[in-house]
């Protein structure tokens, strides 16, 4: 699986590779931000604990959705090549 990802990555144009890297970057950004909201007790923006946890969970769920969309997009590309 990893080998096919590398081969597909090399077949993409420069702009497609850039967008792929951006997708991975934003997936990680949303995931880290969600975990940070849940774990960081003295968050600089004042929020009640239940709202902070809810926002963190929403960000993590959104990151997971982006992760699955990333792999579905990658599978569609590999089937066309």
N, C-alpha and C positions, 0 to 999 in steps of 0.2 A: 504494500500500500504506500509506504513512504517513497519507494523507488518510482512509482507511477506519479506521485505528486511532484517529485523533482523533475521527471521527464516532462510533464505537462507545464511546469513552471518555466522550463527552458524553451518550450515551444511558443510561449506567449510573447506578444510584442512588448516593447518597453512600457507603453502606457498601461497595458493589462497587468504587467508585473507590479507597476507602481500602485495601481488600484488594489491589487491583491495584498500588498504590504500594508496599505492603508486599512483594508478590512481587518486584517489581523491586529493591527495596532489599536483600532477602535474597540475590537472585541476585548483586548486586554485592558484597555482604559476603563470600559464600563465594568468589567469584572473587579478590577482593583478599586475603583471608586465605590462600588457596592460593598465590598468587604471592609473598606476603610470606614464607611458610614456606620456599619454595624459594630465594628470593634473599637473605634476611637471614642472614648467616653467624653473627653473635653473638646468636642468638635467646635471650631470657631463660630459657626453659625448656630445660634440657640434654637434647638428643636427638642420637643419632648421625646423621650426614649422610644415610645411606641411608634411615633411618626418617623424617627430616624431609622429604626429597624425596618419598617414597612418600605421606606424609600430605598434602603439598601437591598432588600429582597427583590424589589421591582427592577433595580439596576442589574442584579445578578441574573434574574430571569430574562431580561432583555439581552444580556450578554450571551446567554445560552442560546436564545433564538438566533442571534447573529451568527453564532458558531455553527449551528445546523444549516442556516442559509448559506454560509460560506462553503460548507462541504457539498451541499446540493448544487450550488453554482459550479463548483469544481468538477463534480461528476457529470454534469451536463456538458461541460467543455470537453472532457476527455472522451465522451461518447461520440462527439461530432468529429473529432480528429481521427 
